[in-house]
């Protein structure tokens, strides 16, 4: 079996791996986008709630309002941490994709090199066969000339 054919299963596996990592990256990016949207919504809501004025409210209502604002701030902080965690995961997936792409590219270059070597061997063999055929024809023609002259 030719070397270029033996590397084909490795190339297919590298392509499958690259495709899988690309899908994983896409899923991670979607998750990051979703968490980022939630964070922006939470921040907007917290800001709107903090800026809304409650005229003539009791001390209990103000205490409840402060407690709710604290919970909103805590939710915003937690969501920001989730976004950062997801951002780190996206970067890790990007790195994995880059490595998988490089691995596939190296295998493609190796396969191309093998094919080029194989083509050179085939071309040399074909040239040798053509040279041998030409030499045989030349010998045959001389042989016929020699036999034709003696007859």
C-alpha positions in Angstrom: 0.0 0.0 0.0 1.3 3.5 -0.9 2.2 5.8 2.0 -0.2 8.4 0.8 -3.1 5.9 1.1 -1.9 4.8 4.6 -2.2 8.3 5.9 -5.8 8.8 4.6 -7.4 7.2 7.8 -5.3 9.6 9.9 -6.4 12.5 7.8 -10.0 11.5 8.2 -9.6 11.2 11.9 -7.9 14.6 12.1 -10.8 16.1 10.1 -13.4 14.5 12.4 -11.5 15.8 15.4 -11.3 19.3 14.0 -15.0 19.2 13.2 -15.9 18.0 16.7 -13.8 20.8 18.3 -15.4 23.4 16.0 -18.8 22.2 17.1 -17.7 22.3 20.8 -16.4 25.9 20.2 -19.7 26.9 18.6 -21.7 25.5 21.6 -19.4 27.2 24.1 -19.7 30.5 22.2 -23.5 30.2 22.2 -23.5 29.6 25.9 -21.2 32.6 26.4 -23.6 34.8 24.3 -26.6 33.6 26.3 -24.9 34.3 29.7 -23.6 37.7 28.4 -27.2 38.6 27.4 -28.5 37.6 30.8 -25.8 39.7 32.5 -26.7 42.7 30.4 -30.4 42.2 31.2 -29.7 41.9 34.9 -27.5 45.0 34.9 -30.2 47.0 33.0 -32.9 45.8 35.4 -30.8 46.5 38.5 -30.0 50.0 37.2 -33.7 50.7 36.4 -34.8 49.4 39.8 -32.1 51.4 41.6 -33.1 54.6 39.7 -36.8 54.3 40.3 -38.1 56.5 43.1 -40.6 55.4 45.5 -42.3 58.5 47.0 -43.8 58.2 50.4 -42.5 54.8 51.3 -42.3 53.3 54.7 -39.1 52.2 56.5 -40.0 48.6 55.9 -40.5 49.2 52.2 -37.1 50.9 52.0 -35.5 48.0 53.9 -37.1 45.5 51.5 -36.0 47.6 48.6 -32.4 47.7 49.9 -32.4 44.0 50.4 -33.8 43.4 46.9 -31.1 45.7 45.4 -28.5 43.7 47.3 -29.8 40.5 45.9 -29.8 42.0 42.4 -26.2 43.1 42.9 -25.3 39.6 44.1 -27.0 38.1 41.0 -25.2 40.5 38.7 -21.9 39.6 40.3 -22.6 35.9 40.1 -23.7 36.2 36.4 -20.5 38.2 35.7 -18.5 35.3 37.1 -20.4 32.9 35.0 -19.7 35.0 31.9 -16.0 35.1 32.7 -15.9 31.4 33.3 -17.6 30.8 30.0 -15.2 33.2 28.3 -12.3 31.2 29.6 -13.9 28.0 28.2 -14.4 29.6 24.8 -10.7 30.6 24.7 -9.7 27.0 25.7 -11.9 25.7 22.8 -10.4 28.2 20.4 -6.9 26.9 21.4 -8.1 23.3 20.9 -9.4 24.1 17.5 -6.2 25.8 16.5 -4.2 22.8 17.6 -6.6 20.4 15.8 -6.4 22.5 12.6 -2.6 22.5 12.8 -2.5 18.7 13.3 -4.7 18.2 10.3 -2.6 20.7 8.2 0.6 18.8 9.1 -1.0 15.5 8.0 -2.2 17.1 4.8 1.3 18.4 4.0 2.8 15.0 4.8 0.2 13.3 2.5 1.0 15.8 -0.3 4.7 15.2 0.2 4.1 11.4 -0.1 2.0 11.9 -3.2 4.7 14.0 -4.8 7.3 11.4 -4.0 5.0 8.6 -5.4 4.4 10.6 -8.6 8.1 11.1 -9.1 8.7 7.3 -8.7 5.8 6.7 -11.2 7.2 9.2 -13.7 10.7 7.7 -13.4 9.3 4.2 -14.0 7.3 5.4 -16.9 10.3 7.2 -18.4 12.5 4.1 -17.9 9.8 1.9 -19.6 9.7 4.4 -22.5 13.5 4.4 -22.7 13.6 0.6 -22.7 10.9 0.4 -25.3 12.8 2.9 -27.5 16.0 0.9 -27.0 14.3 -2.4 -27.9 12.8 -0.8 -31.1 16.2 0.5 -32.0 17.8 -2.9 -31.5 15.0 -4.5 -33.4 15.4 -2.1 -36.3 19.2 -2.6 -36.4 18.6 -6.4 -36.2 16.2 -6.2 -39.1 18.6 -4.0 -41.0 21.4 -6.5 -40.3 19.3 -9.5 -41.3 17.9 -7.7 -44.3 21.3 -6.8 -45.7 22.6 -10.4 -45.3 19.7 -11.9 -47.0 
